[in-house]
Amino acid sequence: MASVFLDKWIWITIFSVVLIIVLPLAIVWGILNLPAELRIIATICIIILWGVVAGYKDWIVSKEQQKEQEKAKC
């Protein structure tokens, strides 16, 4: 049982899960502590970045589907 906690991957997993939980909360807390003008700017930046990332993801998925269709034709 003790050797399980010596494995580096268990600690990487634990650290990753903690970051996934804590980081968004810290970002929201930081935004809420900003003055009203900066809060609006930060919110708009998050929305724009979210849209850019979603568009990039859709572009990557369409490229992969296009490659699969080209392979199926051959």
PQR file of N, CA, C, O and H, with PARSE charges and radii, in Angstrom:
ATOM      1  N   MET A   1       0.821  -1.193   0.000 -0.4000 1.5000
ATOM      2  CA  MET A   1       0.000   0.000   0.000 -0.0000 2.0000
ATOM      3  C   MET A   1       0.863   1.255   0.000  0.5500 1.7000
ATOM      4  O   MET A   1       0.526   2.230  -0.672 -0.5500 1.4000
ATOM      5  N   ALA A   2       1.956   1.250   0.731 -0.4000 1.5000
ATOM      6  CA  ALA A   2       2.811   2.432   0.811 -0.0000 2.0000
ATOM      7  C   ALA A   2       3.492   2.716  -0.520  0.5500 1.7000
ATOM      8  O   ALA A   2       3.779   3.872  -0.829 -0.5500 1.4000
ATOM      9  H   ALA A   2       2.230   0.458   1.276  0.4000 1.0000
ATOM     10  N   SER A   3       3.756   1.684  -1.309 -0.4000 1.5000
ATOM     11  CA  SER A   3       4.424   1.900  -2.590 -0.0000 2.0000
ATOM     12  C   SER A   3       3.518   2.602  -3.593  0.5500 1.7000
ATOM     13  O   SER A   3       4.002   3.186  -4.562 -0.5500 1.4000
ATOM     14  H   SER A   3       3.523   0.745  -1.058  0.4000 1.0000
ATOM     15  N   VAL A   4       2.206   2.549  -3.367 -0.4000 1.5000
ATOM     16  CA  VAL A   4       1.284   3.231  -4.269 -0.0000 2.0000
ATOM     17  C   VAL A   4       1.507   4.738  -4.216  0.5500 1.7000
ATOM     18  O   VAL A   4       1.476   5.398  -5.254 -0.5500 1.4000
ATOM     19  H   VAL A   4       1.813   2.075  -2.580  0.4000 1.0000
ATOM     20  N   PHE A   5       1.730   5.296  -3.025 -0.4000 1.5000
ATOM     21  CA  PHE A   5       1.906   6.731  -2.886 -0.0000 2.0000
ATOM     22  C   PHE A   5       3.295   7.203  -3.289  0.5500 1.7000
ATOM     23  O   PHE A   5       3.545   8.407  -3.348 -0.5500 1.4000
ATOM     24  H   PHE A   5       1.755   4.760  -2.181  0.4000 1.0000
ATOM     25  N   LEU A   6       4.192   6.281  -3.564 -0.4000 1.5000
ATOM     26  CA  LEU A   6       5.508   6.651  -4.050 -0.0000 2.0000
ATOM     27  C   LEU A   6       5.533   6.780  -5.570  0.5500 1.7000
ATOM     28  O   LEU A   6       6.474   7.338  -6.135 -0.5500 1.4000
ATOM     29  H   LEU A   6       3.988   5.303  -3.516  0.4000 1.0000
ATOM     30  N   ASP A   7       4.515   6.271  -6.216 -0.4000 1.5000
ATOM     31  CA  ASP A   7       4.440   6.331  -7.669 -0.0000 2.0000
ATOM     32  C   ASP A   7       4.218   7.776  -8.111  0.5500 1.7000
ATOM     33  O   ASP A   7       3.346   8.463  -7.579 -0.5500 1.4000
ATOM     34  H   ASP A   7       3.751   5.818  -5.757  0.4000 1.0000
ATOM     35  N   LYS A   8       5.003   8.236  -9.081 -0.4000 1.5000
ATOM     36  CA  LYS A   8       4.903   9.638  -9.493 -0.0000 2.0000
ATOM     37  C   LYS A   8       3.586   9.935 -10.199  0.5500 1.7000
ATOM     38  O   LYS A   8       3.109  11.069 -10.149 -0.5500 1.4000
ATOM     39  H   LYS A   8       5.711   7.678  -9.513  0.4000 1.0000
ATOM     40  N   TRP A   9       2.994   8.953 -10.851 -0.4000 1.5000
ATOM     41  CA  TRP A   9       1.761   9.214 -11.599 -0.0000 2.0000
ATOM     42  C   TRP A   9       0.569   9.468 -10.687  0.5500 1.7000
ATOM     43  O   TRP A   9      -0.337  10.216 -11.053 -0.5500 1.4000
ATOM     44  H   TRP A   9       3.382   8.032 -10.892  0.4000 1.0000
ATOM     45  N   ILE A  10       0.556   8.862  -9.514 -0.4000 1.5000
ATOM     46  CA  ILE A  10      -0.542   9.134  -8.583 -0.0000 2.0000
ATOM     47  C   ILE A  10      -0.477  10.587  -8.121  0.5500 1.7000
ATOM     48  O   ILE A  10      -1.512  11.232  -7.958 -0.5500 1.4000
ATOM     49  H   ILE A  10       1.293   8.255  -9.217  0.4000 1.0000
ATOM     50  N   TRP A  11       0.733  11.103  -7.911 -0.4000 1.5000
ATOM     51  CA  TRP A  11       0.877  12.492  -7.483 -0.0000 2.0000
ATOM     52  C   TRP A  11       0.579  13.462  -8.611  0.5500 1.7000
ATOM     53  O   TRP A  11       0.022  14.534  -8.375 -0.5500 1.4000
ATOM     54  H   TRP A  11       1.574  10.579  -8.044  0.4000 1.0000
ATOM     55  N   ILE A  12       0.940  13.101  -9.828 -0.4000 1.5000
ATOM     56  CA  ILE A  12       0.590  13.931 -10.981 -0.0000 2.0000
ATOM     57  C   ILE A  12      -0.922  13.989 -11.135  0.5500 1.7000
ATOM     58  O   ILE A  12      -1.476  15.052 -11.415 -0.5500 1.4000
ATOM     59  H   ILE A  12       1.393  12.230 -10.019  0.4000 1.0000
ATOM     60  N   THR A  13      -1.594  12.860 -10.956 -0.4000 1.5000
ATOM     61  CA  THR A  13      -3.051  12.819 -11.059 -0.0000 2.0000
ATOM     62  C   THR A  13      -3.703  13.640  -9.954  0.5500 1.7000
ATOM     63  O   THR A  13      -4.629  14.408 -10.215 -0.5500 1.4000
ATOM     64  H   THR A  13      -1.144  11.996 -10.729  0.4000 1.0000
ATOM     65  N   ILE A  14      -3.235  13.485  -8.736 -0.4000 1.5000
ATOM     66  CA  ILE A  14      -3.800  14.242  -7.614 -0.0000 2.0000
ATOM     67  C   ILE A  14      -3.590  15.739  -7.830  0.5500 1.7000
ATOM     68  O   ILE A  14      -4.515  16.527  -7.631 -0.5500 1.4000
ATOM     69  H   ILE A  14      -2.483  12.860  -8.524  0.4000 1.0000
ATOM     70  N   PHE A  15      -2.406  16.131  -8.229 -0.4000 1.5000
ATOM     71  CA  PHE A  15      -2.100  17.532  -8.481 -0.0000 2.0000
ATOM     72  C   PHE A  15      -2.971  18.091  -9.607  0.5500 1.7000
ATOM     73  O   PHE A  15      -3.452  19.220  -9.513 -0.5500 1.4000
ATOM     74  H   PHE A  15      -1.655  15.491  -8.391  0.4000 1.0000
ATOM     75  N   SER A  16      -3.176  17.316 -10.659 -0.4000 1.5000
ATOM     76  CA  SER A  16      -3.997  17.759 -11.786 -0.0000 2.0000
ATOM     77  C   SER A  16      -5.448  17.953 -11.373  0.5500 1.7000
ATOM     78  O   SER A  16      -6.077  18.937 -11.761 -0.5500 1.4000
ATOM     79  H   SER A  16      -2.785  16.399 -10.735  0.4000 1.0000
ATOM     80  N   VAL A  17      -5.984  17.022 -10.592 -0.4000 1.5000
ATOM     81  CA  VAL A  17      -7.370  17.144 -10.141 -0.0000 2.0000
ATOM     82  C   VAL A  17      -7.538  18.372  -9.246  0.5500 1.7000
ATOM     83  O   VAL A  17      -8.525  19.099  -9.364 -0.5500 1.4000
ATOM     84  H   VAL A  17      -5.474  16.222 -10.277  0.4000 1.0000
ATOM     85  N   VAL A  18      -6.586  18.601  -8.364 -0.4000 1.5000
ATOM     86  CA  VAL A  18      -6.657  19.774  -7.491 -0.0000 2.0000
ATOM     87  C   VAL A  18      -6.603  21.052  -8.328  0.5500 1.7000
ATOM     88  O   VAL A  18      -7.347  21.994  -8.057 -0.5500 1.4000
ATOM     89  H   VAL A  18      -5.784  18.011  -8.269  0.4000 1.0000
ATOM     90  N   LEU A  19      -5.737  21.099  -9.338 -0.4000 1.5000
ATOM     91  CA  LEU A  19      -5.664  22.277 -10.204 -0.0000 2.0000
ATOM     92  C   LEU A  19      -6.958  22.502 -10.975  0.5500 1.7000
ATOM     93  O   LEU A  19      -7.400  23.640 -11.133 -0.5500 1.4000
ATOM     94  H   LEU A  19      -5.133  20.334  -9.558  0.4000 1.0000
ATOM     95  N   ILE A  20      -7.563  21.423 -11.453 -0.4000 1.5000
ATOM     96  CA  ILE A  20      -8.818  21.543 -12.201 -0.0000 2.0000
ATOM     97  C   ILE A  20      -9.914  22.115 -11.316  0.5500 1.7000
ATOM     98  O   ILE A  20     -10.780  22.844 -11.800 -0.5500 1.4000
ATOM     99  H   ILE A  20      -7.204  20.498 -11.324  0.4000 1.0000
ATOM    100  N   ILE A  21      -9.888  21.799 -10.039 -0.4000 1.5000
ATOM    101  CA  ILE A  21     -10.902  22.308  -9.118 -0.0000 2.0000
ATOM    102  C   ILE A  21     -10.567  23.726  -8.647  0.5500 1.7000
ATOM    103  O   ILE A  21     -11.456  24.576  -8.600 -0.5500 1.4000
ATOM    104  H   ILE A  21      -9.184  21.208  -9.646  0.4000 1.0000
ATOM    105  N   VAL A  22      -9.324  23.997  -8.304 -0.4000 1.5000
ATOM    106  CA  VAL A  22      -8.943  25.258  -7.667 -0.0000 2.0000
ATOM    107  C   VAL A  22      -8.737  26.390  -8.670  0.5500 1.7000
ATOM    108  O   VAL A  22      -9.122  27.525  -8.392 -0.5500 1.4000
ATOM    109  H   VAL A  22      -8.602  23.307  -8.342  0.4000 1.0000
ATOM    110  N   LEU A  23      -8.146  26.114  -9.815 -0.4000 1.5000
ATOM    111  CA  LEU A  23      -7.801  27.176 -10.757 -0.0000 2.0000
ATOM    112  C   LEU A  23      -9.021  27.969 -11.241  0.5500 1.7000
ATOM    113  O   LEU A  23      -8.971  29.198 -11.219 -0.5500 1.4000
ATOM    114  H   LEU A  23      -7.833  25.191 -10.041  0.4000 1.0000
ATOM    115  N   PRO A  24     -10.108  27.333 -11.674 -0.5600 1.5000
ATOM    116  CA  PRO A  24     -11.279  28.140 -12.071  0.2800 2.0000
ATOM    117  C   PRO A  24     -11.839  28.974 -10.917  0.5500 1.7000
ATOM    118  O   PRO A  24     -12.273  30.107 -11.125 -0.5500 1.4000
ATOM    119  N   LEU A  25     -11.833  28.424  -9.709 -0.4000 1.5000
ATOM    120  CA  LEU A  25     -12.319  29.184  -8.561 -0.0000 2.0000
ATOM    121  C   LEU A  25     -11.433  30.401  -8.293  0.5500 1.7000
ATOM    122  O   LEU A  25     -11.930  31.479  -7.965 -0.5500 1.4000
ATOM    123  H   LEU A  25     -11.481  27.503  -9.539  0.4000 1.0000
ATOM    124  N   ALA A  26     -10.135  30.223  -8.433 -0.4000 1.5000
ATOM    125  CA  ALA A  26      -9.206  31.338  -8.224 -0.0000 2.0000
ATOM    126  C   ALA A  26      -9.391  32.412  -9.296  0.5500 1.7000
ATOM    127  O   ALA A  26      -9.310  33.603  -8.998 -0.5500 1.4000
ATOM    128  H   ALA A  26      -9.731  29.348  -8.699  0.4000 1.0000
ATOM    129  N   ILE A  27      -9.637  32.002 -10.524 -0.4000 1.5000
ATOM    130  CA  ILE A  27      -9.854  32.969 -11.603 -0.0000 2.0000
ATOM    131  C   ILE A  27     -11.134  33.757 -11.352  0.5500 1.7000
ATOM    132  O   ILE A  27     -11.144  34.981 -11.487 -0.5500 1.4000
ATOM    133  H   ILE A  27      -9.703  31.034 -10.765  0.4000 1.0000
ATOM    134  N   VAL A  28     -12.211  33.069 -10.989 -0.4000 1.5000
ATOM    135  CA  VAL A  28     -13.474  33.759 -10.695 -0.0000 2.0000
ATOM    136  C   VAL A  28     -13.301  34.701  -9.506  0.5500 1.7000
ATOM    137  O   VAL A  28     -13.779  35.835  -9.544 -0.5500 1.4000
ATOM    138  H   VAL A  28     -12.203  32.075 -10.879  0.4000 1.0000
ATOM    139  N   TRP A  29     -12.634  34.252  -8.470 -0.4000 1.5000
ATOM    140  CA  TRP A  29     -12.392  35.094  -7.299 -0.0000 2.0000
ATOM    141  C   TRP A  29     -11.589  36.337  -7.689  0.5500 1.7000
ATOM    142  O   TRP A  29     -11.883  37.445  -7.241 -0.5500 1.4000
ATOM    143  H   TRP A  29     -12.245  33.331  -8.440  0.4000 1.0000
ATOM    144  N   GLY A  30     -10.577  36.136  -8.525 -0.4000 1.5000
ATOM    145  CA  GLY A  30      -9.764  37.266  -8.971 -0.0000 2.0000
ATOM    146  C   GLY A  30     -10.562  38.260  -9.796  0.5500 1.7000
ATOM    147  O   GLY A  30     -10.401  39.470  -9.640 -0.5500 1.4000
ATOM    148  H   GLY A  30     -10.338  35.236  -8.889  0.4000 1.0000
ATOM    149  N   ILE A  31     -11.417  37.762 -10.669 -0.4000 1.5000
ATOM    150  CA  ILE A  31     -12.239  38.654 -11.487 -0.0000 2.0000
ATOM    151  C   ILE A  31     -13.230  39.415 -10.614  0.5500 1.7000
ATOM    152  O   ILE A  31     -13.449  40.609 -10.821 -0.5500 1.4000
ATOM    153  H   ILE A  31     -11.548  36.779 -10.797  0.4000 1.0000
ATOM    154  N   LEU A  32     -13.827  38.739  -9.646 -0.4000 1.5000
ATOM    155  CA  LEU A  32     -14.800  39.409  -8.776 -0.0000 2.0000
ATOM    156  C   LEU A  32     -14.154  40.475  -7.891  0.5500 1.7000
ATOM    157  O   LEU A  32     -14.842  41.388  -7.434 -0.5500 1.4000
ATOM    158  H   LEU A  32     -13.650  37.769  -9.478  0.4000 1.0000
ATOM    159  N   ASN A  33     -12.868  40.378  -7.647 -0.4000 1.5000
ATOM    160  CA  ASN A  33     -12.174  41.380  -6.841 -0.0000 2.0000
ATOM    161  C   ASN A  33     -11.696  42.582  -7.651  0.5500 1.7000
ATOM    162  O   ASN A  33     -11.180  43.546  -7.086 -0.5500 1.4000
ATOM    163  H   ASN A  33     -12.310  39.636  -8.018  0.4000 1.0000
ATOM    164  N   LEU A  34     -11.863  42.529  -8.961 -0.4000 1.5000
ATOM    165  CA  LEU A  34     -11.469  43.655  -9.802 -0.0000 2.0000
ATOM    166  C   LEU A  34     -12.497  44.779  -9.709  0.5500 1.7000
ATOM    167  O   LEU A  34     -13.647  44.547  -9.337 -0.5500 1.4000
ATOM    168  H   LEU A  34     -12.282  41.746  -9.420  0.4000 1.0000
ATOM    169  N   PRO A  35     -12.079  45.995 -10.049 -0.5600 1.5000
ATOM    170  CA  PRO A  35     -13.066  47.080 -10.153  0.2800 2.0000
ATOM    171  C   PRO A  35     -14.060  46.784 -11.280  0.5500 1.7000
ATOM    172  O   PRO A  35     -13.787  45.962 -12.155 -0.5500 1.4000
ATOM    173  N   ALA A  36     -15.197  47.449 -11.255 -0.4000 1.5000
ATOM    174  CA  ALA A  36     -16.290  47.147 -12.191 -0.0000 2.0000
ATOM    175  C   ALA A  36     -15.853  47.231 -13.659  0.5500 1.7000
ATOM    176  O   ALA A  36     -16.234  46.382 -14.465 -0.5500 1.4000
ATOM    177  H   ALA A  36     -15.419  48.117 -10.544  0.4000 1.0000
ATOM    178  N   GLU A  37     -15.066  48.238 -14.009 -0.4000 1.5000
ATOM    179  CA  GLU A  37     -14.652  48.391 -15.408 -0.0000 2.0000
ATOM    180  C   GLU A  37     -13.768  47.226 -15.857  0.5500 1.7000
ATOM    181  O   GLU A  37     -13.930  46.690 -16.953 -0.5500 1.4000
ATOM    182  H   GLU A  37     -14.756  48.928 -13.354  0.4000 1.0000
ATOM    183  N   LEU A  38     -12.836  46.850 -14.991 -0.4000 1.5000
ATOM    184  CA  LEU A  38     -11.944  45.740 -15.348 -0.0000 2.0000
ATOM    185  C   LEU A  38     -12.674  44.408 -15.338  0.5500 1.7000
ATOM    186  O   LEU A  38     -12.322  43.507 -16.098 -0.5500 1.4000
ATOM    187  H   LEU A  38     -12.704  47.285 -14.101  0.4000 1.0000
ATOM    188  N   ARG A  39     -13.694  44.267 -14.482 -0.4000 1.5000
ATOM    189  CA  ARG A  39     -14.500  43.050 -14.458 -0.0000 2.0000
ATOM    190  C   ARG A  39     -15.184  42.831 -15.805  0.5500 1.7000
ATOM    191  O   ARG A  39     -15.223  41.715 -16.324 -0.5500 1.4000
ATOM    192  H   ARG A  39     -13.980  44.999 -13.864  0.4000 1.0000
ATOM    193  N   ILE A  40     -15.723  43.918 -16.360 -0.4000 1.5000
ATOM    194  CA  ILE A  40     -16.397  43.822 -17.659 -0.0000 2.0000
ATOM    195  C   ILE A  40     -15.397  43.435 -18.737  0.5500 1.7000
ATOM    196  O   ILE A  40     -15.685  42.575 -19.569 -0.5500 1.4000
ATOM    197  H   ILE A  40     -15.691  44.824 -15.939  0.4000 1.0000
ATOM    198  N   ILE A  41     -14.237  44.054 -18.732 -0.4000 1.5000
ATOM    199  CA  ILE A  41     -13.205  43.754 -19.736 -0.0000 2.0000
ATOM    200  C   ILE A  41     -12.745  42.305 -19.605  0.5500 1.7000
ATOM    201  O   ILE A  41     -12.604  41.610 -20.611 -0.5500 1.4000
ATOM    202  H   ILE A  41     -14.003  44.753 -18.056  0.4000 1.0000
ATOM    203  N   ALA A  42     -12.511  41.843 -18.381 -0.4000 1.5000
ATOM    204  CA  ALA A  42     -12.075  40.467 -18.167 -0.0000 2.0000
ATOM    205  C   ALA A  42     -13.140  39.479 -18.636  0.5500 1.7000
ATOM    206  O   ALA A  42     -12.814  38.461 -19.247 -0.5500 1.4000
ATOM    207  H   ALA A  42     -12.626  42.407 -17.564  0.4000 1.0000
ATOM    208  N   THR A  43     -14.400  39.770 -18.357 -0.4000 1.5000
ATOM    209  CA  THR A  43     -15.485  38.885 -18.787 -0.0000 2.0000
ATOM    210  C   THR A  43     -15.574  38.826 -20.305  0.5500 1.7000
ATOM    211  O   THR A  43     -15.742  37.749 -20.878 -0.5500 1.4000
ATOM    212  H   THR A  43     -14.665  40.598 -17.862  0.4000 1.0000
ATOM    213  N   ILE A  44     -15.463  39.975 -20.955 -0.4000 1.5000
ATOM    214  CA  ILE A  44     -15.509  40.002 -22.422 -0.0000 2.0000
ATOM    215  C   ILE A  44     -14.321  39.250 -23.005  0.5500 1.7000
ATOM    216  O   ILE A  44     -14.473  38.533 -23.994 -0.5500 1.4000
ATOM    217  H   ILE A  44     -15.327  40.850 -20.489  0.4000 1.0000
ATOM    218  N   CYS A  45     -13.142  39.400 -22.410 -0.4000 1.5000
ATOM    219  CA  CYS A  45     -11.954  38.670 -22.889 -0.0000 2.0000
ATOM    220  C   CYS A  45     -12.144  37.163 -22.760  0.5500 1.7000
ATOM    221  O   CYS A  45     -11.764  36.408 -23.655 -0.5500 1.4000
ATOM    222  H   CYS A  45     -13.018  39.983 -21.606  0.4000 1.0000
ATOM    223  N   ILE A  46     -12.730  36.728 -21.652 -0.4000 1.5000
ATOM    224  CA  ILE A  46     -12.974  35.293 -21.467 -0.0000 2.0000
ATOM    225  C   ILE A  46     -13.943  34.779 -22.519  0.5500 1.7000
ATOM    226  O   ILE A  46     -13.737  33.699 -23.072 -0.5500 1.4000
ATOM    227  H   ILE A  46     -13.038  37.342 -20.926  0.4000 1.0000
ATOM    228  N   ILE A  47     -15.000  35.540 -22.805 -0.4000 1.5000
ATOM    229  CA  ILE A  47     -15.977  35.121 -23.805 -0.0000 2.0000
ATOM    230  C   ILE A  47     -15.333  35.046 -25.185  0.5500 1.7000
ATOM    231  O   ILE A  47     -15.575  34.098 -25.932 -0.5500 1.4000
ATOM    232  H   ILE A  47     -15.166  36.418 -22.356  0.4000 1.0000
ATOM    233  N   ILE A  48     -14.519  36.036 -25.524 -0.4000 1.5000
ATOM    234  CA  ILE A  48     -13.847  36.035 -26.833 -0.0000 2.0000
ATOM    235  C   ILE A  48     -12.879  34.858 -26.932  0.5500 1.7000
ATOM    236  O   ILE A  48     -12.861  34.155 -27.942 -0.5500 1.4000
ATOM    237  H   ILE A  48     -14.322  36.806 -24.916  0.4000 1.0000
ATOM    238  N   LEU A  49     -12.074  34.640 -25.890 -0.4000 1.5000
ATOM    239  CA  LEU A  49     -11.132  33.520 -25.915 -0.0000 2.0000
ATOM    240  C   LEU A  49     -11.860  32.189 -25.994  0.5500 1.7000
ATOM    241  O   LEU A  49     -11.408  31.274 -26.683 -0.5500 1.4000
ATOM    242  H   LEU A  49     -12.089  35.211 -25.070  0.4000 1.0000
ATOM    243  N   TRP A  50     -12.982  32.072 -25.296 -0.4000 1.5000
ATOM    244  CA  TRP A  50     -13.784  30.853 -25.352 -0.0000 2.0000
ATOM    245  C   TRP A  50     -14.250  30.597 -26.791  0.5500 1.7000
ATOM    246  O   TRP A  50     -14.200  29.463 -27.268 -0.5500 1.4000
ATOM    247  H   TRP A  50     -13.349  32.815 -24.736  0.4000 1.0000
ATOM    248  N   GLY A  51     -14.694  31.630 -27.466 -0.4000 1.5000
ATOM    249  CA  GLY A  51     -15.128  31.498 -28.855 -0.0000 2.0000
ATOM    250  C   GLY A  51     -13.991  31.110 -29.782  0.5500 1.7000
ATOM    251  O   GLY A  51     -14.171  30.284 -30.677 -0.5500 1.4000
ATOM    252  H   GLY A  51     -14.735  32.551 -27.078  0.4000 1.0000
ATOM    253  N   VAL A  52     -12.817  31.703 -29.572 -0.4000 1.5000
ATOM    254  CA  VAL A  52     -11.657  31.376 -30.411 -0.0000 2.0000
ATOM    255  C   VAL A  52     -11.253  29.915 -30.220  0.5500 1.7000
ATOM    256  O   VAL A  52     -10.984  29.209 -31.192 -0.5500 1.4000
ATOM    257  H   VAL A  52     -12.671  32.374 -28.845  0.4000 1.0000
ATOM    258  N   VAL A  53     -11.211  29.469 -28.978 -0.4000 1.5000
ATOM    259  CA  VAL A  53     -10.837  28.082 -28.692 -0.0000 2.0000
ATOM    260  C   VAL A  53     -11.865  27.116 -29.271  0.5500 1.7000
ATOM    261  O   VAL A  53     -11.496  26.082 -29.827 -0.5500 1.4000
ATOM    262  H   VAL A  53     -11.430  30.042 -28.188  0.4000 1.0000
ATOM    263  N   ALA A  54     -13.152  27.442 -29.146 -0.4000 1.5000
ATOM    264  CA  ALA A  54     -14.203  26.574 -29.697 -0.0000 2.0000
ATOM    265  C   ALA A  54     -14.099  26.514 -31.220  0.5500 1.7000
ATOM    266  O   ALA A  54     -14.250  25.443 -31.808 -0.5500 1.4000
ATOM    267  H   ALA A  54     -13.452  28.283 -28.694  0.4000 1.0000
ATOM    268  N   GLY A  55     -13.845  27.645 -31.856 -0.4000 1.5000
ATOM    269  CA  GLY A  55     -13.674  27.656 -33.308 -0.0000 2.0000
ATOM    270  C   GLY A  55     -12.458  26.859 -33.742  0.5500 1.7000
ATOM    271  O   GLY A  55     -12.514  26.141 -34.741 -0.5500 1.4000
ATOM    272  H   GLY A  55     -13.722  28.515 -31.378  0.4000 1.0000
ATOM    273  N   TYR A  56     -11.365  26.973 -33.012 -0.4000 1.5000
ATOM    274  CA  TYR A  56     -10.160  26.206 -33.330 -0.0000 2.0000
ATOM    275  C   TYR A  56     -10.416  24.710 -33.184  0.5500 1.7000
ATOM    276  O   TYR A  56      -9.974  23.911 -34.010 -0.5500 1.4000
ATOM    277  H   TYR A  56     -11.319  27.556 -32.201  0.4000 1.0000
ATOM    278  N   LYS A  57     -11.136  24.338 -32.121 -0.4000 1.5000
ATOM    279  CA  LYS A  57     -11.463  22.923 -31.912 -0.0000 2.0000
ATOM    280  C   LYS A  57     -12.305  22.395 -33.072  0.5500 1.7000
ATOM    281  O   LYS A  57     -12.048  21.300 -33.573 -0.5500 1.4000
ATOM    282  H   LYS A  57     -11.494  24.986 -31.449  0.4000 1.0000
ATOM    283  N   ASP A  58     -13.306  23.162 -33.502 -0.4000 1.5000
ATOM    284  CA  ASP A  58     -14.141  22.744 -34.624 -0.0000 2.0000
ATOM    285  C   ASP A  58     -13.322  22.624 -35.904  0.5500 1.7000
ATOM    286  O   ASP A  58     -13.559  21.728 -36.714 -0.5500 1.4000
ATOM    287  H   ASP A  58     -13.515  24.051 -33.095  0.4000 1.0000
ATOM    288  N   TRP A  59     -12.360  23.523 -36.088 -0.4000 1.5000
ATOM    289  CA  TRP A  59     -11.513  23.479 -37.274 -0.0000 2.0000
ATOM    290  C   TRP A  59     -10.645  22.212 -37.266  0.5500 1.7000
ATOM    291  O   TRP A  59     -10.488  21.553 -38.294 -0.5500 1.4000
ATOM    292  H   TRP A  59     -12.167  24.251 -35.430  0.4000 1.0000
ATOM    293  N   ILE A  60     -10.087  21.882 -36.101 -0.4000 1.5000
ATOM    294  CA  ILE A  60      -9.263  20.675 -35.978 -0.0000 2.0000
ATOM    295  C   ILE A  60     -10.106  19.430 -36.244  0.5500 1.7000
ATOM    296  O   ILE A  60      -9.669  18.525 -36.954 -0.5500 1.4000
ATOM    297  H   ILE A  60     -10.214  22.417 -35.266  0.4000 1.0000
ATOM    298  N   VAL A  61     -11.305  19.382 -35.681 -0.4000 1.5000
ATOM    299  CA  VAL A  61     -12.188  18.223 -35.874 -0.0000 2.0000
ATOM    300  C   VAL A  61     -12.557  18.081 -37.344  0.5500 1.7000
ATOM    301  O   VAL A  61     -12.579  16.967 -37.869 -0.5500 1.4000
ATOM    302  H   VAL A  61     -11.661  20.117 -35.104  0.4000 1.0000
ATOM    303  N   SER A  62     -12.850  19.198 -38.021 -0.4000 1.5000
ATOM    304  CA  SER A  62     -13.209  19.111 -39.441 -0.0000 2.0000
ATOM    305  C   SER A  62     -12.017  18.662 -40.284  0.5500 1.7000
ATOM    306  O   SER A  62     -12.191  17.935 -41.263 -0.5500 1.4000
ATOM    307  H   SER A  62     -12.832  20.103 -37.595  0.4000 1.0000
ATOM    308  N   LYS A  63     -10.803  19.091 -39.911 -0.4000 1.5000
ATOM    309  CA  LYS A  63      -9.607  18.633 -40.635 -0.0000 2.0000
ATOM    310  C   LYS A  63      -9.414  17.126 -40.472  0.5500 1.7000
ATOM    311  O   LYS A  63      -9.076  16.431 -41.431 -0.5500 1.4000
ATOM    312  H   LYS A  63     -10.662  19.681 -39.116  0.4000 1.0000
ATOM    313  N   GLU A  64      -9.630  16.625 -39.255 -0.4000 1.5000
ATOM    314  CA  GLU A  64      -9.496  15.185 -39.009 -0.0000 2.0000
ATOM    315  C   GLU A  64     -10.544  14.400 -39.797  0.5500 1.7000
ATOM    316  O   GLU A  64     -10.242  13.348 -40.360 -0.5500 1.4000
ATOM    317  H   GLU A  64      -9.905  17.190 -38.477  0.4000 1.0000
ATOM    318  N   GLN A  65     -11.766  14.909 -39.836 -0.4000 1.5000
ATOM    319  CA  GLN A  65     -12.817  14.233 -40.597 -0.0000 2.0000
ATOM    320  C   GLN A  65     -12.499  14.246 -42.078  0.5500 1.7000
ATOM    321  O   GLN A  65     -12.765  13.271 -42.782 -0.5500 1.4000
ATOM    322  H   GLN A  65     -12.011  15.763 -39.378  0.4000 1.0000
ATOM    323  N   GLN A  66     -11.933  15.340 -42.554 -0.4000 1.5000
ATOM    324  CA  GLN A  66     -11.553  15.439 -43.954 -0.0000 2.0000
ATOM    325  C   GLN A  66     -10.452  14.428 -44.282  0.5500 1.7000
ATOM    326  O   GLN A  66     -10.487  13.802 -45.341 -0.5500 1.4000
ATOM    327  H   GLN A  66     -11.717  16.131 -41.982  0.4000 1.0000
ATOM    328  N   LYS A  67      -9.490  14.265 -43.396 -0.4000 1.5000
ATOM    329  CA  LYS A  67      -8.425  13.291 -43.615 -0.0000 2.0000
ATOM    330  C   LYS A  67      -8.980  11.871 -43.626  0.5500 1.7000
ATOM    331  O   LYS A  67      -8.557  11.042 -44.432 -0.5500 1.4000
ATOM    332  H   LYS A  67      -9.462  14.773 -42.535  0.4000 1.0000
ATOM    333  N   GLU A  68      -9.928  11.589 -42.731 -0.4000 1.5000
ATOM    334  CA  GLU A  68     -10.536  10.254 -42.698 -0.0000 2.0000
ATOM    335  C   GLU A  68     -11.318   9.972 -43.974  0.5500 1.7000
ATOM    336  O   GLU A  68     -11.292   8.850 -44.478 -0.5500 1.4000
ATOM    337  H   GLU A  68     -10.271  12.262 -42.076  0.4000 1.0000
ATOM    338  N   GLN A  69     -12.010  10.973 -44.500 -0.4000 1.5000
ATOM    339  CA  GLN A  69     -12.753  10.796 -45.735 -0.0000 2.0000
ATOM    340  C   GLN A  69     -11.807  10.554 -46.907  0.5500 1.7000
ATOM    341  O   GLN A  69     -12.105   9.746 -47.786 -0.5500 1.4000
ATOM    342  H   GLN A  69     -12.032  11.885 -44.090  0.4000 1.0000
ATOM    343  N   GLU A  70     -10.657  11.256 -46.927 -0.4000 1.5000
ATOM    344  CA  GLU A  70      -9.683  11.048 -47.994 -0.0000 2.0000
ATOM    345  C   GLU A  70      -9.074   9.649 -47.914  0.5500 1.7000
ATOM    346  O   GLU A  70      -8.814   9.031 -48.946 -0.5500 1.4000
ATOM    347  H   GLU A  70     -10.414  11.913 -46.213  0.4000 1.0000
ATOM    348  N   LYS A  71      -8.843   9.142 -46.697 -0.4000 1.5000
ATOM    349  CA  LYS A  71      -8.320   7.798 -46.541 -0.0000 2.0000
ATOM    350  C   LYS A  71      -9.342   6.760 -46.974  0.5500 1.7000
ATOM    351  O   LYS A  71      -8.977   5.725 -47.533 -0.5500 1.4000
ATOM    352  H   LYS A  71      -9.055   9.645 -45.859  0.4000 1.0000
ATOM    353  N   ALA A  72     -10.622   7.027 -46.719 -0.4000 1.5000
ATOM    354  CA  ALA A  72     -11.673   6.079 -47.079 -0.0000 2.0000
ATOM    355  C   ALA A  72     -11.838   6.012 -48.596  0.5500 1.7000
ATOM    356  O   ALA A  72     -12.230   4.966 -49.114 -0.5500 1.4000
ATOM    357  H   ALA A  72     -10.918   7.867 -46.265  0.4000 1.0000
ATOM    358  N   LYS A  73     -11.555   7.076 -49.314 -0.4000 1.5000
ATOM    359  CA  LYS A  73     -11.683   7.096 -50.763 -0.0000 2.0000
ATOM    360  C   LYS A  73     -10.589   6.268 -51.438  0.5500 1.7000
ATOM    361  O   LYS A  73     -10.809   5.707 -52.511 -0.5500 1.4000
ATOM    362  H   LYS A  73     -11.236   7.925 -48.893  0.4000 1.0000
ATOM    363  N   CYS A  74      -9.435   6.191 -50.825 -0.4000 1.5000
ATOM    364  CA  CYS A  74      -8.293   5.473 -51.429 -0.0000 2.0000
ATOM    365  C   CYS A  74      -8.448   4.003 -51.373  0.5500 1.7000
ATOM    366  O   CYS A  74      -7.574   3.272 -51.839 -0.5500 1.4000
ATOM    367  H   CYS A  74      -9.256   6.646 -49.953  0.4000 1.0000
TER
END
